[in-house]
Amino acid sequence: MAERVFSRPVKTAMALGVFVGCMVGVAYAAVPLYELFCRVTGFGGTTQVADVAPDAVSDQTIKVRFDGNVAAGLGWDLEPGVNEIEVAIGQGTEVFYRADNLTDADTYGTATFNVSPPQAGIYFHKMHCFCFEMQHLEPNQGIDMGVVFFVDPDILNDPDSARIDTITLSYT
């Protein structure tokens, strides 16, 4: 008769230990995997990053609205330079946001962003953005920060997105 190596309670404890270890691993990987999923699919209004605008510019235009919000406690004011523009689909465009440090201290901030409606995220491409890096403002300093973007002409071929006539770019 073969000798038992582990008793039933020890096997159960080992199985539970492996399960807990796997769950910790999944929890650790969840945030980067979710961020990757959002970047690839545009889920939740996550925008795309591009190096250059497409060669083809459409005759059709789309309105782009701009919104700026500041997280509680930062002590900044953030306002878009323009509230809304109309751009040709596929055309590279630059707009500016104005950030002002309203405090008497050095402050640092990074902008988070999204677009709405959410299905437009996959077609909204940024080539340059102040949101890509940490911003430093000295006491009572203000700066103009640029974002260069285009709306991908493929939006016109997507039945779910072709009827979008306005995209809102929002920063916090």
Secondary structure as UniProt FT lines:
FT   HELIX           8..41
FT   HELIX           43..45
FT   STRAND          48..49
FT   STRAND          61..68
FT   TURN            72..73
FT   STRAND          76..80
FT   STRAND          84..88
FT   TURN            89..90
FT   STRAND          93..101
FT   STRAND          107..109
FT   STRAND          113..116
FT   HELIX           118..123
FT   STRAND          124..129
FT   HELIX           130..132
FT   STRAND          135..137
FT   TURN            139..140
FT   STRAND          142..151
FT   HELIX           153..157
FT   TURN            159..163
FT   STRAND          166..171
//
